[in-house]
Amino acid sequence: MAARKSSPRKIRLLKKTKQTKAVPAWIILRTNKSVRTNPKRRAWRSTDVEVG
């Protein structure tokens, strides 16, 4: 990450990065393939993150 970011902003960006993961395989198996996609999945470039 760039150095010209404040620490709180970096923490908020890291939280958004952690949230944009795929659904784990064991959850797909446990739910009998009814849950396959993460509705909050976000592409880092195409969608904006409002973190300030």
URBELWO-V738219 format. One record per residue. RES is the residue in three letters. SS is DSSP state (a for helix, b for strand, c for the rest). PSI is psi in whole degrees, 0 to 359 (none if undefined). NEAR is the number of other ideal C-beta (glycine too) atoms within 10 Angstrom. Layout:
res: (RES,RES)
ss: (SS,SS)
psi: (PSI,PSI)
near: (NEAR,NEAR)
This chain:
res: (MET,ALA,ALA,ARG,LYS,SER,SER,PRO,ARG,LYS,ILE,ARG,LEU,LEU,LYS,LYS,THR,LYS,GLN,THR,LYS,ALA,VAL,PRO,ALA,TRP,ILE,ILE,LEU,ARG,THR,ASN,LYS,SER,VAL,ARG,THR,ASN,PRO,LYS,ARG,ARG,ALA,TRP,ARG,SER,THR,ASP,VAL,GLU,VAL,GLY)
ss: (c,c,c,c,c,c,a,a,a,a,a,a,a,a,a,a,a,a,a,c,c,c,c,c,a,a,a,a,a,a,c,c,c,c,c,c,c,c,c,c,c,c,c,c,c,c,c,c,c,c,c,c)
psi: (153,153,338,44,144,158,316,323,320,320,318,321,322,323,317,325,321,328,340,30,162,163,132,151,325,331,321,318,319,325,11,43,17,330,109,329,155,116,339,11,136,135,135,335,324,332,141,148,124,81,357,none)
near: (9,5,5,6,13,9,7,10,13,14,11,16,16,12,11,14,13,8,12,14,10,11,14,11,8,8,12,15,9,11,11,7,8,7,13,10,9,14,6,9,12,14,7,10,6,6,9,7,14,6,14,8)
